[in-house]
C-alpha cells in the first residue's frame, strides 16, 4: 500500500471532527449565545432600574428644594413628606387614596387612548411617507403647520368640532401631542435602512412593500421604541390638557378645583402621583426596549 493510500485510510478512519463532536460544538455555541443574551438583558434591566432610581431621587431633591428655598408659604407648598403623610401615614390616608384613585385611573385611561391612537397614526403615516414621496409632499406641510400652532390655541377648535366632554376630544388632543415627535422618530428609522440590504431584496425580485416589510420596519424598531418613550409623557400631558379644557374629569380637571377650594395637599398629591406614574411608565417602556434590543442583538441602538 502506498503512502498516499495509507494517508487516505487514516483520514477516513479518524476524521478531524466527528458528527457527534460537531453537534456538541453547535450546542455549546447555542448555550454560549443564550448566556450572552441573558447577560445583556440583565445588564440592560439593571441599568434601566438604576437610571430610574437616580431620576426619582433627583426629582424628590428638587421638589424639596423648591418647597424649602423659595419662601412659599407652607400652607400652599407641600413637600414629599407632606404628600407621604397624606397618602400613607395619616389616619385618613385610606380615604385620601380612595379620593385620588379614580382621578388617577381616569387620567391614565385618557393617556392610554392618546398614546395608542397617536402611535398608530404616526407609524401609518411614516410608512406611507416612506412608500410614496407624493403622499409625503402632500401631507407633510399640513403636519408641519399643525406642529407650529400651539395646542392650547387650536384646542378650542378641536373641542367645538368633537364636542365638549367627549372621548373624541380627548383622543384628538392626545393624538396631536403624541403624533409629531413619534412621526419624526419612526420616519427617521424607516429611512436609515442599509442600501446594501435594500439591494439584496431587489436582486431577488422583491418590490417596495417587500423591502419595507423585510428591511425598513425591522431596522426601525429602535426608533419605534424611542418614539414610544418620548410619547409616554406627551400622552399624559395631552390627557391633562384635554381634561382641563374639555372633560373636567381626572387629575387635569381636578387641579383647578383643588386650587379654588384651597385643597393644596390634594393638589400636590395629585401632581406627585401623576408625575411618579409617568416616570414609572417611561422606564417600563425603556426596560422593554432594552430587553427586546438585547434579545435581537441590536445593542448599539440602545446606547
N, C-alpha and C positions, 0 to 999 in steps of 0.2 A: 504494500500500500504506500502510495507516495505521501510526501509531506503535506501537500495541499489537501488530499483526501482526509488525512488524519485531522487537519485543522477544521474541515467542514463537519466531520463527525463530532468533534468536541464541541463545536458551536451549537449544533443541533441538540446534542445531549445535555449540554449545560448552557442554556441561554443566559444572557446578561441579566434579564429580568423575567421572571415567570409571570403568567397571568395572575396568580394569587398575589404576588408582590405588587403588581400594577393596581389591582383592586384595593389592596391595603393602602398604597400610596394615595389613591384617589380619595379614600375615606379619610385619611389623615389631612389631606388638603381641604376637604369639606369641613372637617371639625375645626381646623385652624381658621378657616374663613368665618365659621359661626362664632368662634371665640373673638375674633377681631370685630365682628359686627356687634357682639354683645358688649364688648369693652367700649366701643364707640357710642352705643346708645346709652350706656350707663354714664359715661363721661358727659354726654350731651344733657342727660337728665340732671345730673349733679350741678352742671354749670348753670342750667336754667333756674334750678331751685336757689342756688347761691345768688344769682342776679336778682331774683325776686325778693329774697330776704334783704339784700342790700338796698334795693329800691324802697321797700317798705320801711326800713329803718331810717333812711334819709327823709322820706315823706313825713314820718312821725316827728323827727327832729325839727324839720322846717315848720311843721304845724305848731309845735310847742313854741318855737322861736317867734313866730308871728304873734301868737297869743301873749307871750310874756314880754316881748321887747317893743311892741308898737304902742303901748299905752292905752289899748282899748279897754273899756270897762269890763270887769269880769262878769257883769250881768249880761253883756252882749256876747263877748268872746268866750268860747268854751274850748278847753284843751282836750287832748286824748284821754286824760284821766277822768274828766267830767263825762265824756261820752261813754267811757267804760263803765263808770258808776251808773249812768242812766240805763245802759243796756244789760248790765251783768249783776252788779252788787247791790243796787238799791232794792228796798222791799217791793217796790212796784216794777221791778225790771221785767218780769214776765208780761205784765200789761203793756209796758213800753215796747217790748219786742213784738207783741201781738199787734200794736198800732203801726209799727214800721213795716212788718212783713208784707201786708197787701200792697203797700205803696211800692216797696222794692220789687215785688213779683210783677206788678203791672209795668214798671219801667223796664224790667228785664224782658218781658214779653214784647213790648214795643221795640226794644233794641234788637231783639232776635228777628223780628219782622223786617226792620230796615236793613239789617245785616244780610239776611238771606236774599231778599229781593235785590239789594244793591250789588251783591257779589254775582248773582246770576246775570243781571243785566250787564255788568262790567265784563264778565267773561264772554257773553254772547257778542257784545259789541266789539271786543278785542278780536275775536275770531273772524267776525265779518270784516273788520278793517284790514286784517291780515290777508284775507282771501280776495278782497276786492278794493282796489285803490279808489275806484269811483264812489263806492259807498263811504269810504273814509273821507274823501273830498267833499261829499255832500252832507255828512252828519257831523264831522269833527268841528266845523265852525260853530254849529249850534251848541255843541258840548262846551267848547271854549267860551262862548258867550255866556252860557249859564254859569260857568265857573267864575267868571269875573263879577257877576252880580251877587252881592251879599245875600245870604239865605234869609236873613231877617227881613230884607226888602221884598223878596218875592213870596215869602211865606203867607202873607195875607191873600195874595192872588191864588195860591195853591188851596188855601182854606175855602175861598169863595167858590172855586171850581169843584172841589171834592166834598165840601160840606164841613161845618164845624162839628168837632167831636166824633168824627167818623174814623174808622180804621184806615180808610183810603188816604186820609190826610197824613196820618202817622206813617204809612208805608211810603208815600211820595216824598215827604220831608226826609225820612231816614234814608231812602234810596239816593236822594241827591247828595247827602252828606257822604255816603259811602262810595258813590259811583266814581267820582273824579280821581281820587288817589288810587283806587283799585284798578280802574281802567288804565291809568298810566303804567302801573306796575305790571299788569298782565300783558299789555301790549308790548312793553319792553321785553318781557320774557319770550313772547312768541317771535319777536323779530331778531333775537340773538342766536337763532339756531345756526349750527355749523353748516357752512356751504358744502363741505365735503359730504356730510350726511344727506343733505338735500339732493346732491348729485347722484348718490348711490341709489336713492329711491327712484329718481328719474330714469337712471340707466335700466333699472328693472321694470320700467313701464308704469310706475306709479304716477298718479295725477296730483293736482294741488291738494285735494282733500286727503289723499293718502299721506302726503308729506306732512300735512297739518296733524293728522292722527298719529303718525309713526315718529315724527321728529319734533315738530314745533311744540306740541302740547306736553309730551314728557319732559322736554327741556325747559319748559316754562314753569314747572312745578315749584321751584324755589321762589319764583316771582309771585305765583299764586298764594303761597304761604305768606310772603311778605305783604301782599295786598290784604290778606285776611288779618294779619296782626295790626296793620295800620287802621283797618276798618273797624276793629273792636271798639276803641274809644270814640271813633267817629259815629258809630251806630248809637252808642249811649248818648252822645251829645245831641244827635238828631232826635232821639226819643225824648230827651228832656225838653228840647225846644218845641217839639210837637205837642207835648203835654202842657207846656206853659202857654202856648199860643192857641191851641185848638181844643184838646180834650179836657184839660183841667184835672186830669187824674194822675196817679203815680207821684213820684217824687217831684217831677217838674211842675206839676200842678199844685203841689202842696207847699212848695218853698215860699211862695208869696203869702199863702195863708198862715204859715208859721211865723213869718216876719211881721205880718199885720197884727197878729194876736200876741206878739212878744213871746212866742214859744221858741226861744233861742236854743235851748238844749235839743229840742226836736229838730230844729233846723240844722244844727251842726251834726247831729247824729245821722240824719238822712243823707247829708252830703258825704260824711265819712263812710257810710255803708256803701253808697253807690261808687265812691272812689275806690274802696278796697275791692269790691266785687269786679270792677273794671280791670284793676291790676291783676286780680286772680285769673280772669278770663283771658287777658292778654298773654299771661305766662302759660296758661294751658295751651293756647294756640302755638306759642313758641316751643313748648315741650313737644307737642305733636309734630311740629315742623322738624325739630332736631332729630327726633326718633325716626321719622319717615326718611329724611335725607340720609341719615346714617345707615339705615337699612338698605337704601338704594345706592350706597357708596358715593353720594353726592355731598361729601363733607366740605368741599371748598365753598359751596353755596351758603353754608350756614355760618361762616366766619364773619 
